[in-house]
Amino acid sequence: MCLRLLLLLALCSAGPAAAALTLSLRGSWRIRSGNGSLELPGKVPGCVHSALFQRRLIQDPYYRFNDLKYRWITLDNWTYSKNEIPFDISKWQQVNLVFEGIDTVANVLLNNVSVGKMDNMFRRYSFDITHVIKAVNFIELHFQSAVLYARNRSEAHTCYEVPPKCPPPVQKGECHVNFIRKEQCSFSWDWGPSFPTQGIWKDVRIEAYNICHLDYFTFSPVYDNNIQEWNLEIDSSFHVVSSKPVFGQAIVVIPELQTQRTYSIELKHGKRIVKLFVKINKNITVKTWWPHGHGNQTGYNMTVLFKLDGGLSFERSAKVYFRTVELIEEPIEKSPGLSFYFKINGLPIFLKGSNWIPADSFQDQVTPVLLRLLLRSVVDANMNTLRVWGGGIYEQDEFYELCDELGIMVWQDFMFACALYPTDGDFLNSVRAEVTYQIRRLKSHPSIITWSGNNENEAALMMNWYNVQPSDLPTYINDYVTLYVKNIRKIVLAEDPTRPFITSSPTNGAKSIAEGWVSENPYDTNFGDVHFYNYWNDCWNWKIFPKARFVSEYGYQSWPSFSTLEKVSSGEDWSYESKFSLHRQHHENGNFEMLQQAARHFRLPQSADPLRTFKDTLYLTQVMQAQCVKTETEFYRRSRSEIVDGKGQTMGALYWQLNDIWQAPSWSSLEYGGKWKMLHYFARNFFAPLLPVGFEDEDVFFIYGVSDLHSDCTAMLTVRVHTWSSLKPVCSETTKLFVMKAGESALLYKKPVPELLNCTKCTRQSCVITFYLSTGSQLLSPTNYHFLSSLKDAKGLQKANITAIISQQGDAFAFALETSAVAPFVWLDVGGIPGRFSDNGFLMTEKTRTVLFYPWKPTSKRKLEQSFHVTSLTSIY
């Protein structure tokens, strides 16, 4: 053990003698329950739940009702310990014990001496252990149950109540989450379980050094509009333990930009920040970082070398990306209010994407491989933005590095959600340290385009979600302004003025500021962003949706596929009315609302086989969700260039939500583990860079063209009418060539529905419309469709016999499909084989079609043939 640890000693910098070392404490620790009755090995980074599962002391926490069964784990106070840690104490002036992330409340003892306390999951902690460390050491972390800690903090806050006390009963969660700086959804949410974990969830190490140490290094590219020049602002923090000043040089090199700058520096005793202002060689063209779909994600390798007295040196390498971001809030002609949109590198960009939640309740399960799979699915669906939602976590470094690489813009919330929060001194001190640390850690990433103070807390306060008495409202408003404006905003402006700061989401932006940081109606569609949910009205009716400036949350629930649910359930659970199905649904009346919405336009499954009915119902909820979100998103996209009755110029559509935290019904388009739901395949089409959008108003059919391209393009529109009973279109028309303007939406086609159907003996019930953009020979857009009636009223729709011949094509597999009849919502499924199709959930109006399957792990034609199952709408009746 001692030899292995000694091998982990890594020289960080060197001169005539070693100047610093890092001793990693990752790996195997011991974990002990509160009364000592249970002791086991556990990995760090990790948590107690994962350790218990890895030793088979508990089942999969996600299996059936285990979130309730294993509540005892959360309520216990666990201890982490590590023995026989060798250390040469004779060489070092300063020794620190560093925790990159502790979850969440713990007291740290080194050799039975308390060296520090922690109560914030989102902070980095560094404790001075210079006078405590020995030649052989023993570390213990005494954790306190997050649930009990939060309850105690709430009870100690006696001056007034800070709501909400507890989540709704349907969530089966824990109370007082707003009193602890921990992943808020770990106490439960309306799409997730209650697993308030304990453990060392990030890196831990011992750092030792002489003379001085580089604590952190961060930078921000800044564009000078006046002289049209790029500069780089670099901040480096040193801890100087030498009593004498330390002199030296800082050398910044960016070879590809032919930029090299040298600066003289002097470091005096104590904590010192060195600020470097680097002018980029203006004779070299700087290539900017662009969001996905708008250009390349060009970055430049930079090295910063600090050469100090006595041969001491520190070197840091990083990738530098250059881009500007502006949030534009300005008057709009013929409309009250203000615009709300983002410019990247001076170009207005429509933000297309979704909202990100934690990818697992147990963060040690979120590997770089899983992150890449999930984020690759973002860009594969033509998205350019994710909002990192404020009830989860500030994501790991790999997340933001992948977003930089893939061109995914990040709307970054601070971790406050759906609650009011205390503002006592201890709480604010902890938040200030958290926010400062996270900004310094993350601000070098070009993917992050805005900081946002919280999720829905302005709305919660001003729409009185918690039944606050009018006489108490000023107190809560004061707390709100204290936390998000006087503290968080102040830190953001000081640490990172390169990005806009939004106080909340939703918010009225400039109007909220003018009203004292909280708006009387935070959902005003003439300002800022809105969140919108409506499960009661017909989602096929585009008139129920807000014609807002920016829509940062909206969506509908569905169930995951059977192959995903099967892993965490048993045969008795496979019914829509089972105890399991009810237990897994954390949104009040969610299961009923899904069927109610589906029944508006589809017949519900009618099989005599209960298991078949369950599987068909899962499928139908995905059909309903995909069609609802398609209708809503297309409405937002076509609203980007128009003002109707003072409303419009929508410049963002981020549906709720991208991913799942466990296997359950939710608003997600990716199931737990990454399998694409039908909605995600639809998103690939409704977020396409060039798209025709069809809709009706007063018995007139309209088609808008929507372009996210940077340049105008010439296209023609083809509109076809099909009967449900025939695989051949009954009539077709193609427009003359026209110019689609860059970055705009415009009306392309308008015809009364009776006139459109005049070309044949069609009725609304017997026909469907498809349409696409092309150059004639080349398809420019997905083929879109418009239903003229509910499909439960469709006439002539036949049961389709769909077959597939599978063949391997390189790393992919081709599915050559053939159908006997027109088939809506054709769903290709290969069970638990990980991968995605090139298209799925589509309307098949032609006899044959080839779809590719891209496996995420090695598989074979034989395995795919054995697992393959195809469903379409008529096969569930």
Secondary structure, DSSP 8 states (H G I E B T S, - for coil): -HHHHHTT-EEEEESSSEEEEEEE--EEEEEE-TTSS-EEEEEES--HHHHHHHTTSS--TTSTTHHHHTHHHHHS--EEEEEEEE--TTS-SEEEEEES-EESEEEEEETTEEEEEE-BTT--EEEE-TTT--SEEEEEEEEE-HHHHHHHHHHH--SS--S--S--GGG---S-GGGSBS-GGGG-BTTB------EE-S-EEEEEESSEEEEEEEEEEEEETTTTEEEEEEEEEEEE--SS-EEEEEEEEEGGGTEEEEEEEEE-SEEEEEEEEEE--TTS----B--TTSS-B--EEEEEEEEEGGG-EEEEEEEE----EEEE--EETTEEEE--EEEETTEEE-EEEEEE--S-SSGGG--HHHHHHHHHHHHHTT--EEEE-TTS----HHHHHHHHHHT-EEEEE-S-BSS-----HHHHHHHHHHHHHHHHHHTT-TTEEEEES-BSHHHHHHTTTT---GGGHHHHHHHHHIIIIIIIIHHHHHH-TTS-EESSBSB-THHHHHTTSS-S-TT-TTSSBEEE--SSS-TT-GGGS---S-EEEE---B---HHHHGGG--GGG-STTSHHHHHH--STTHHHHHHHHHHTTS-----SSHHHHHHHHHHHHHHHHHHHHHHHHHHHHHTSS-EETTEE---EEEES-S--SSSS-BS-SB-TTS-B-HHHHHHHHHT-SEEEEEEEETTEEEEEEEE--SS-EEEEEEEEEEETT-SS-SEEEE---EEE-TT-EEEEEEEEHHHHHTTTT--TTTEEEEEEEESSSSB-S--EEEESS-GGG-SS-----EEEEEEEETTEEEEEEEESS-EEEEEEE-TT--EEESS-SEEE-SSEEEEEEEESS---HHHHHHH-EEE-GGGG-
